[in-house]
Amino acid sequence: MAVVATGRDEGAFCATPNTVAIEVVMNSVWPHIRVVAALIERHGQYLITQRSSTAVLAGLWEFPGCKVEAGETDETALRRELLARVAIDVNVGDAAARRTHSYDGYHVDLIVYRATIPSCQEPQLVRTADLRWVKPQELENYPFPSADQATTDLLLGISSDSP
């Protein structure tokens, strides 16, 4: 008797009398990592940061954020990471976008929150390669990780997805 394994993305399968069909759910054992990012707007421009040369997805740009640690709220994670990376304290608002993206070996559940910083604070390079304030139409000039791309598309008006 033969065993036929199929992936969920391959469509339907059928077993013949001499085979046993086993459905393998592709990527089901990959971990889900919860990541939060801050969408910070000031004077029509958005804050983006560049990942350091030693980071995962090095050199790419992103809305600043981080992985949420066990027992931590999204707001606590964002505030912790923005203080550590760009030396600003943020007020976290509502979710602006949510995405799940699969990378090789893991899934990222990304939630982007609107956030504000007091006018007396200015982001500084602490634990990031670079930072910029950019207009929405300039975002396409900066390479973002795949998980972040849908959020930049929302800002550019390419997508009509909502949080």
C-alpha positions in Angstrom: 0.0 0.0 0.0 1.3 3.5 -0.9 1.1 6.6 1.2 0.3 9.8 -0.7 1.1 13.0 1.2 -0.5 16.2 -0.1 -0.2 19.8 1.0 -3.2 22.0 1.7 -2.1 24.4 -1.0 -2.1 21.7 -3.7 -5.9 21.4 -3.7 -8.0 18.3 -3.2 -6.7 14.8 -3.2 -8.2 11.4 -3.5 -7.1 8.0 -2.3 -7.3 4.9 -4.5 -8.0 1.5 -3.0 -4.2 0.8 -2.9 -3.2 4.1 -1.3 -3.8 6.0 1.9 -4.1 9.7 1.6 -2.5 11.8 4.4 -3.1 15.5 4.3 0.0 17.4 5.5 -0.9 21.0 6.5 2.1 22.9 5.2 3.9 25.1 7.7 1.5 24.2 10.5 4.4 23.5 12.9 6.1 26.8 12.2 6.0 29.2 15.1 3.9 32.4 15.1 5.8 35.4 16.2 3.8 38.4 17.4 5.4 41.7 16.2 4.2 45.2 16.8 5.3 48.4 14.9 4.6 52.1 15.4 3.1 54.2 12.7 4.4 57.6 13.7 3.3 60.6 11.6 4.6 64.1 12.0 3.9 67.0 9.5 2.8 64.5 6.8 5.9 62.3 7.2 6.3 58.9 8.8 9.2 57.7 10.9 11.0 54.7 9.4 14.2 53.0 10.7 16.8 50.8 9.0 17.7 47.4 10.4 21.3 47.1 11.5 23.8 44.9 9.6 23.6 42.2 12.2 19.8 42.0 12.4 17.5 39.5 10.7 16.6 41.0 7.3 19.6 43.4 7.7 19.5 46.7 5.9 15.8 46.7 5.2 13.6 49.6 6.4 10.6 49.3 8.7 8.2 51.1 10.9 10.0 50.9 14.2 8.9 48.0 16.3 9.7 44.6 17.9 8.7 41.1 18.9 6.3 41.0 21.8 7.8 39.0 24.6 5.8 36.5 26.8 3.7 38.3 29.4 4.1 41.7 27.6 1.3 43.8 26.1 1.7 45.3 22.7 1.9 48.8 24.1 4.6 47.8 26.6 6.6 46.2 23.9 6.4 49.2 21.6 7.3 51.7 24.3 10.2 49.5 25.5 11.7 49.1 22.0 11.3 52.6 20.8 13.1 53.9 23.9 15.9 51.4 23.3 16.2 51.9 19.5 15.5 55.6 18.9 15.3 57.1 22.4 11.7 58.3 22.3 8.7 57.6 24.5 5.5 57.0 22.5 1.8 57.2 23.2 0.3 54.1 21.6 -3.1 54.5 19.8 -5.3 52.3 17.8 -4.3 49.5 15.5 -3.8 50.8 11.9 -3.2 47.4 10.2 -2.8 43.7 10.9 -1.0 41.2 8.7 0.2 37.6 8.9 3.2 36.8 6.7 5.1 33.5 6.3 8.8 33.6 6.1 11.0 30.5 5.8 10.5 28.6 9.1 8.1 31.0 10.9 5.0 33.2 10.6 4.9 36.8 11.6 1.7 38.2 13.0 2.3 42.0 12.5 0.1 44.6 14.2 0.9 48.3 13.3 -0.3 50.8 15.8 -0.7 54.5 15.4 1.6 56.3 17.8 2.6 59.8 18.7 5.7 61.3 20.3 5.8 64.5 22.3 7.0 67.5 20.2 9.9 68.0 22.6 11.4 64.6 21.6 13.3 63.8 18.5 14.3 60.3 17.5 18.0 59.5 17.7 20.2 56.7 16.4 20.8 54.3 19.3 20.2 50.7 18.2 19.4 51.2 14.5 21.4 51.8 11.4 19.5 54.8 10.2 16.2 56.6 10.6 14.3 58.9 8.3 11.1 61.0 8.2 9.5 60.3 4.8 6.4 61.2 2.9 4.0 58.4 2.0 4.9 58.6 -1.7 8.6 58.2 -0.8 8.1 54.9 1.0 8.5 53.0 -2.2 12.1 54.2 -2.4 13.0 52.2 0.7 13.1 48.3 0.7 10.8 46.9 3.5 10.5 43.3 4.7 7.6 41.5 3.0 5.4 41.5 6.2 5.6 45.4 6.2 4.9 45.9 2.6 1.1 45.7 2.8 1.3 48.5 5.4 3.3 50.8 3.1 0.8 49.9 0.4 -2.1 51.2 2.6 -0.3 54.5 3.1 0.3 54.8 -0.6 -3.4 54.1 -1.3 -2.5 50.9 -3.2 -4.6 48.6 -1.0 -8.0 49.2 0.6 -7.4 46.7 3.5 -8.4 47.8 7.0 -7.2 46.7 10.4 
